[in-house]
Amino acid sequence: MGYAPALSVSHRPLHWFQWAVWLSGPTFGTSFHAERGTATVWQELGLLEAHAFVLHAGGFGLAVTLGAGAYFLQATGDAQAPLTSQDDAVWGAVFAAGLRAEQRLSRQFALGLCVRALALAPSLGVAVLDEHQALQLPVFQAGLGLVVGLE
């Protein structure tokens, strides 16, 4: 489990449809502990998403989301002697599906919540010597933030 900042830029050409570019990372607080050392893990994510709003009630909106993009995983090793540490990084494709909710606070601001299930291709993970941990699929992600609208 980790935490990361995120930024999204979106455009709503139709009342019920919105597309967005979403970037997240690097994560903080993620590591893999093995018998012979530790690997600190950073993850970054970029998505192109489509949001189809299925509910509008007053200032509340609920959307189904689908997306695809790139996933970057980097690990920094801290091995016990006599082993030497090694760093590595890998890219993968990511596919996302989830829900997005917005509650309007004013004409320009809303509170947004999104939850996503992510599938990675290929399956990614981290290893220390012969111990390894693959990211369990699906990877779940949740975000809470402020939506700022420009009209």
C-alpha positions in Angstrom: 0.0 0.0 0.0 1.3 3.4 -0.9 0.3 7.1 -1.3 0.9 9.4 -4.2 0.0 12.8 -5.5 -2.2 12.9 -8.7 -3.3 15.4 -11.3 -6.0 15.1 -13.8 -7.0 17.4 -16.7 -10.4 16.7 -18.2 -12.8 18.0 -20.9 -16.6 17.4 -20.9 -17.9 17.8 -24.5 -21.3 16.4 -23.6 -23.3 16.6 -20.4 -23.0 12.9 -19.8 -19.5 12.3 -21.2 -16.0 13.4 -20.1 -12.5 12.4 -21.1 -9.4 12.9 -18.9 -5.7 12.5 -18.8 -4.7 11.3 -15.3 -1.2 11.2 -13.9 -0.2 9.8 -10.5 3.1 9.3 -8.7 5.6 8.6 -7.4 4.2 6.5 -4.6 5.5 6.9 -1.0 5.6 4.2 1.7 5.9 1.1 -0.5 8.6 -1.5 0.1 9.3 -5.2 0.0 11.1 -6.8 2.9 12.9 -10.1 2.3 15.3 -12.2 4.4 18.4 -10.8 2.7 17.4 -7.2 2.1 14.7 -4.6 1.3 13.5 -3.0 -1.9 11.9 0.4 -1.9 9.4 0.7 -4.6 8.2 3.8 -6.6 5.2 3.5 -8.9 3.9 6.0 -11.4 0.8 5.8 -13.6 -0.6 7.7 -16.6 -4.1 7.0 -17.9 -6.3 8.3 -20.7 -9.9 7.8 -19.3 -13.5 8.1 -20.5 -16.2 8.9 -18.0 -19.8 8.2 -18.8 -22.1 9.9 -16.2 -25.0 7.6 -15.3 -26.5 9.8 -12.6 -27.0 13.6 -12.1 -29.0 14.7 -9.2 -28.7 18.4 -8.1 -24.9 18.9 -7.6 -24.1 15.2 -7.4 -22.7 13.1 -10.4 -21.8 9.5 -10.7 -19.8 8.1 -13.6 -18.5 4.7 -14.9 -14.8 5.0 -16.0 -12.7 3.1 -18.4 -9.1 3.8 -19.2 -5.8 2.6 -20.6 -2.2 3.9 -20.2 1.3 3.2 -18.9 2.5 1.9 -15.5 6.1 2.5 -14.3 7.6 0.5 -11.5 11.1 1.3 -10.1 12.8 -0.5 -7.2 15.9 0.5 -5.2 17.6 -2.4 -3.4 19.2 -2.4 0.0 20.9 -5.8 0.3 22.7 -7.3 3.3 26.4 -7.9 2.9 28.0 -9.7 1.2 25.3 -9.1 -1.4 25.4 -5.9 -3.5 22.3 -3.8 -4.0 20.9 -3.3 -7.5 18.2 -0.9 -8.8 15.8 -1.7 -11.6 12.8 -0.3 -13.4 10.2 -1.6 -15.8 7.3 -0.3 -17.8 4.0 -2.0 -18.4 0.6 -1.3 -19.9 -2.4 -0.7 -17.5 -6.1 -1.0 -18.1 -8.5 0.6 -15.6 -12.2 0.4 -14.8 -14.0 2.1 -11.9 -16.4 4.6 -10.6 -16.2 8.4 -10.1 -18.4 10.5 -7.9 -18.5 14.3 -7.7 -20.3 16.6 -5.3 -20.5 20.2 -6.4 -19.5 22.7 -3.7 -19.9 25.8 -5.9 -20.0 26.8 -9.6 -16.2 26.4 -9.9 -15.4 23.7 -7.3 -16.5 20.1 -6.5 -15.2 17.3 -4.3 -14.3 14.2 -6.3 -13.9 10.6 -5.3 -12.7 7.8 -7.7 -12.1 4.1 -7.2 -10.4 1.9 -9.9 -9.4 -1.7 -10.5 -6.2 -1.8 -12.5 -4.9 -4.7 -14.6 -1.3 -4.7 -15.6 0.3 -6.4 -18.7 2.8 -7.9 -18.2 2.4 -8.8 -14.5 4.9 -6.6 -12.6 6.7 -7.2 -9.3 9.9 -6.8 -7.3 12.6 -9.3 -6.0 15.4 -9.5 -3.5 17.7 -12.4 -4.4 15.3 -15.4 -4.9 12.4 -13.9 -2.9 9.9 -12.0 -5.1 6.5 -10.4 -4.8 4.3 -9.8 -7.8 1.7 -7.0 -7.7 -1.6 -8.8 -6.9 -4.2 -8.3 -9.6 -6.3 -6.5 -9.7 -4.5 -3.5 -8.2 -7.1 -1.3 -6.4 -6.7 2.5 -6.3 -8.7 5.2 -4.6 -8.4 8.9 -4.8 -10.1 11.9 -3.2 -9.5 15.4 -4.4 -10.7 18.9 -5.4 -12.2 19.4 -8.8 -11.6 22.9 -10.2 -13.7 23.9 -13.2 -12.8 26.6 -15.8 -15.7 27.9 -17.9 
